[in-house]
Every structure is written in structure tokens, then in C-alpha cells.
Amino acid sequence: MSAFRCLAATSLCLGLAAPVAAQEGPGQLPHLDIDRDGTSVLGVSSGGYMATQLAVAWPEQFAGLGVAAAGPWACARGSLGLALGQCMMTQRGMPDLTELQNRYDAYARRDLVGDPDALADLRVFIWHGSEDETVDPALSQVLADQFRDWLASPDDQLRFMTSEQAGHGWPLATRPGTPVDALADCRGGGGTHLLACDLDIAGKMLGWLHGDLTPPEPGKPQGELVRFDQSDFDARGLGDAGYLFMPAGCEAGGCKLTVALHGCAMDVEQIDEAFVRHSGLNEWAAANQRVVLYPQAETSLPNPQGCWDWWGFAESTWQLDPLHDSRQGSQTGALMAMIERLQQTPDEK
């Protein structure tokens, strides 16, 4: 079995594809004059790995990081073998934090990661299901230990949470009107990987990262979910269109931003709009004037499950040590360009 077929067979998120309904062509990602303070980045599985890459590369740009079902920063170190054998399951042993710190220090000397003082100021929320059979739950503990070394006051800035009987995915508390086919079994996962665990992880994460928030109102969130053209942000592995949730009034500027990164097999190509509509993030965003950016990865031969690049597949093949987890990463750069676009005022077009 080839390495790529192996990754498909043991992918971070196995799920059946669902057809995407016909829609109008996506427009450009708007300039929304987003408040530059208070931005958070969240991710599940491969999206969790990518969220951490963004927060470490540009900590000055983020107030908080939320990670579900993923391991430490730079775990794969550009190796598919390590990604499979040490960062999903751990047949090759647990990641060595000393080796990962050496990589961070080497990047810091080359200005490939951000200011360590800014990294030390982040707030971090980490969650993992204890019954996860796709990514070893012990890997989240390694991520937590990594941030304990980096944060100024980890007891105050870091929350590490596990859930018994929960599998691999993004847990949520179902709301009235949530389609049954948008949900997956809490322990078994699969399908959309939106785990019906009666746990509002969106609210838990955002509340920890940003302090007291206004609870969502019952019913449909007041805002608009729109598609945008991702071709403006050239990077291997990006889908044709991403999604943006805009609460009512945010088109006038001044709202805050959360970036939400799906896991493997959780993009719209494979599960339709389940994650971008039913993660629980939009409800909290609408109640707190917070825009949610949902970039989309795509499937390909080297990335058959539509994962975010946390092992180096999107980088040039001439790179012996891919820089996917740095400021020079192809996908990390594209995602930061999306954030910068949203922060610009309309007259900066």
C-alpha cells in the first residue's frame, strides 16, 4: 500500500461524501475592517494542527487558540511517516518535545515564527475525546505540555479538557432544527464528525479564549453565511470556495474574528455544509458580533481526505525539510492573507 493510500485508509476524519447543492458563483472575500484585537483560531483534527501552526507562526495576530483532537506543533516535521506513526497513532512512540523545541528554536533564529513573548500571552483551549481511535488522545496531552513550556502563566491561560465516551471529531450540543444527518455518534464518530455528545465545544472554547460572552438566542443565528472565491489566495490544496459567517451589522466594520478550520473529510466537498452551519460557532458569533471565517481545503492525489497541510504535502518537492509549519508555508501564508483581507477597510481595495 502506498503512503498516500495509507493516509487515506487511516485518515484523520473518515466520512462519506455528500453532494453540495448548486449555488451561485462565490464572490470576493470582503474588506470588513475587522477589529485586529481579539482574533482567535480554532481547528479540529488536521484543522487543529493547522490552527496551532498559524498561532505559532503569527502569535501577534491572535488572542486565542482552540484545538480539538490534534497533537503538538510541528509533530510531523515534514514527514508523512511521522504523521501516520507518531502524530495520529503512536506506533513509532510519542513525539519528543525536545526535538520539536529544537525545530522551534531554529525557526526563531530565521524569523520563521513569531515573537515568543506574543506566544507566551496566548490563551489556549485543548479538547480530546478519550475514545478517539484516529488520533491518540495522549497526543493532546503532549500539545498541552508544549504550551505549558511556552505560556507565561499556563495555569491561568491553558485549559485542557477530555470527554469520556467521545470519539474523533467536533463535539456539539444539538439545537432545535439541527438535521439528524448532520450529526455523528458521540463515541463512534464517522459521517460528518459533528459528535452528538451534548457538549457545546464552540461555547466552551470561545468563552475560555475571550472571557464572558453573551449566550446565543434560541433559533436561527442572526447573520448570513456566504461563499467566497479562494482563488485570490493561491496555495496548493485550497478548495475553490470558502465560507464566511457575518452577523447582522458586521458588514459596517468593527466586529471581531474567529477562524475555524475543518478536519479531514469535513470540507463541503465531502459533508456538504454541515460543519460551516452546525458547529455551534455561528450561534455564538451572532450573539457576540464575531465574524467566522471557514476556509476550505480540497481533496487531491497527495491529500485524498482534504486535510490541511500539517506534514508538508503542499510545499515544493525540492524542500528537503518543508516549511509548511512556518511563516513561509504555502497554506499558512494563504490563510493569513485571508485574515489580512478581512482586517482591511473597504477603501483599501
N, C-alpha and C positions, 0 to 999 in steps of 0.2 A: 504493500500500500504506500503510495507516495505521501510525502509530508503534507501536501496541501489536502489530499483526500483524508489524511489522518485528522487534520484540523477540522475538516467538515464533519467527520464522524464523531469527534469529541468536542464539538463546538461549544463556545460559551453559552449559547442560547439556541437550543434546537426547537424549531417550530415549523408549522405548516404555512405555506404561503397563502395569502388571501388577496383577492383581486382588489385593486384600487379603482374606485368609481371614476368615471370620466369627469374631468374638471376643466375649467378654463385654464389657459396658459398662465404660469406664475409670473408675477411682476417683479420689480426690483426690490431688494431689501431696503426699507425706507431709512431716511435720516430722522431719528426721533429725539435728538437732544437728550438722550438718556443721562440721568444723574450718574456721574462717574464714581460716586461713593456708594458702597453697599452692594456691589455686584457679587453674585455667588455663582459657582459652577457645580453642577450635580451630575452624577452618572451612575449607571448600573452595569455591572459586568465589564465588557470592553469599554463601555462609556465611563465606568468608574476609573479604569486605568487611564483613559484619556483625560478625564477631569483632573486627576492628580498631575498628569504631565503639564496641563495648562497652568495649574496653580503653582507648580514649582518653577516653571519657566518664566511666568509673569506674576509673581505674588503681589506686586504693586497694584495690579489691576483688580484684585479680588479681596473681598472681606471674608468670604467663607467658602469651604469645600465640603461637599457631601458625597459619600461613596457607598454604594450598595454592592456587595458580592464581588469584590475585587481585592487584589493584593497590593504589595508595596510599589512605590515609584521605581521605574527602571528595572522591574523584575526580570523581564526577558532579555534585556541588554542586547537587543538586535538579533536574537537567536530564536527561530521557530522551535527548535528542540527544547530550549529552556521554557518557552511559552507553554508548551504542552506538558512538559515533565516536571516543572518546578513552580509554575505560576497558575496552573489550573488544578491538576492533580500534582502530587509531590513525590512521584516515584524516584526522582533524582535528588530528593532531600529538600529541605526548606531553603528559601533564599537566604544568603549570607548578607546581613546588614552592613558588615564592614566593607564588602565588595561594592555594595550599592552606594555607600558613603564615599568610597574612593571615586566612583563614577561622578557623583555629585561634585566633589571637590575639583576633579579635572574639568568638568563643565564650568564651574565657577571661575576658574583661572582663565577660561576662554570667553567669559561673558555669555555663555550659552544658557544659563539660568539666571534668575533674578536675585535681588538683594536679599541676603539671608536674614537681615533684620525685618524685612517685609514678610518673609516666610514665617518668621517667628511670631508675627502678630495675627496670623490667620486663626479663624475659628474653624473647627473640623468636626464633622459628624460621620461616623462609620457604622454601617449595619451589615449583618450577615445572618442568613438562616442556618441553623445548626444542622439541618438535614440536606444541605446543598451537596449534590453529588456531581456537580460540574466544576465548581471552583471550591477547593478545600477551604472550609471555614477558618482553619488555622492561618490562612494567608492574610485574612483581615487583621488578625492579631499582630502579624508582622508589620502590616501597614500602620497600625496604632503605635507599635513600638518605635517605628521610624519617626513618626510625628512627635512622639514624646521626646525624642532627641532634638527635634528641630524647634518646637514651640517654646515660647518664653515661659509660659505657665500652663503646662499641659493639664493640670488638674482643673483649671478654670476654662481652658479653651477647647479641650477634646472631649467628645462623648463617644463611647464605644458601646454598641448595643447589639445583642444577639437575640434571636427569637427561636424558641423551641418549636419543633414540628413545622418549620418553614423551610422550603426548598430554595431553588435558584431563581432569582428574579427580583421584581419590584413589588413589595407588599403594599396593599391598599385596603382601606375600609370602603366597602361598596356603598354607593349612594343610590337613592331612588332614580331610576331611569338608566342605570348602567347596564348595557346589554350583557346578557349571560355569556354570549360568545366572545366577549372582550375579556373574560376572566379565566384564570387558570387555578387549578387546585393548589392550595397553600403549600402543601408538602410536595406534591408530585411535580408541580411546575408544568413545563411544556406549553404548547399553544402560544399565547401572547406573552407569557411570563409576567403577566399582571396578577400577582398572587392574592387570592381572596382570603387574606389572613386576619381580617378585622384589625388592621394596623395601618393608620394613616401616616405612612413614612414621609410623604410630602410635607405634612404639617409638622411632624417631629423634626425633620431636617431644617426646614425654613425657620421654625421657631427657635431652634438652638443657634443657628447661624446669624439670625437677625434680631433676636430679642422678642419682646411681646408683639404679637401680630393680632390683627382683627380676625376672628374666626369667620369662615365663609358663611354666607347666607344660604339657606336651603334653596334648591332649584338650580337651574342652569346658570353658570357664571356669566356675569355681565361683561361681555367683551367679544372680540372677533378673532377667529383662527384663520389665518391667511397663509397661502403658499408663496414662496419667493424663489426666484431663479438663483441657483447656486453656481451657475457658470461664471459669474463675476469673480468667484473665489476659486481660482484654478488650483486644484490639488487632486492627485490620484486617489480614487476611492470615494469621492463625494458623489452623492446622488444628484439627479437633475434639479430637484427642488427640495427646499427646506420649509419649515413651518414657523410661524410667529404667532403667539397669542398676545393680543393687545387689549387690555382692559379699557373700558369706556373712558375717554378723556386723555389717554396716553398719547394719542396722535398729536396733541398740543405740546408735548415735551415735558420733561421733569420727572418722569417715572423712573423707577429703579429696574434692574435687570437680573434675571436668573437664566443661566444657560443649562439646558437639560439634554443629556447625551444618552441615547438609547443603547441597549446592548446588542449583541449579535442576534440576528434573526428577529429583531424588534423594530426594524425600519418599516416604513409604509409600504415598501415593495412586498414585504412578507407578511405583515399583520395588519395591513390597511392602516387606519388612523387610530388604532386602539391606544397606543402609548401617548400620542400627542393630544388625545381627547379625554382619556380616562385615567391618567396617572394620579389625579388629585391635585396636581400643581396649578392648573388653571383656576380652580376654585379659590385657592389661597392667593394667587396672583391678583385675581379680580377684586378681592376684598382689601388688598393692600397696595394697589397701584403699582404693580410689578409686572413688567413685560417678561414673557418666557420665550426664549429662542430655542427651537428644536431643530438643529442641523440634522442632516440625513446622510448616512453612508450608503453605499451600494454594494451589491454582490459582484464578484468577478472571479476569474480563474484562481488568482492567488489569495482571494478572500471570499470564499464561496458562501459564507454566512453573513456577509455585510457587517463585519466588525469595524470598530475604529482601530486605527493603527497603533498598537502598543508593542509590536515586535519588529517593525521596520519594513513591512511589505511595500509601503507607498514611497519609499525612498529610492534613489538611483542605485542601480545594481553595482556601480563602481565603489560604493561606500562599503569598506570592509567592516566598519562599525557604524551602522546607521544612526543618524541624529534625530530620529523620529520623536524622541522624548526631550527635545531641547527647543530653544528659540529658532533653530534652523529647520525644524521638522516641517515637512510639506503640509500635513493636515493641521498641526498646531498653528502654523502661520495663517492658514486659511480661516480657521475658527477665530483667531484673534482679529483678523481683518473684518469678519462679520461683526464682532463686538465694537470695533472702532467705527464701522459704518453706523451702527445704531446710536453711538455716542455723538455723532456729528449733528450739527444743526442743518435744517433744510437749505440754508444759504451756502453751505459748504459742498454742495453737489458739484 
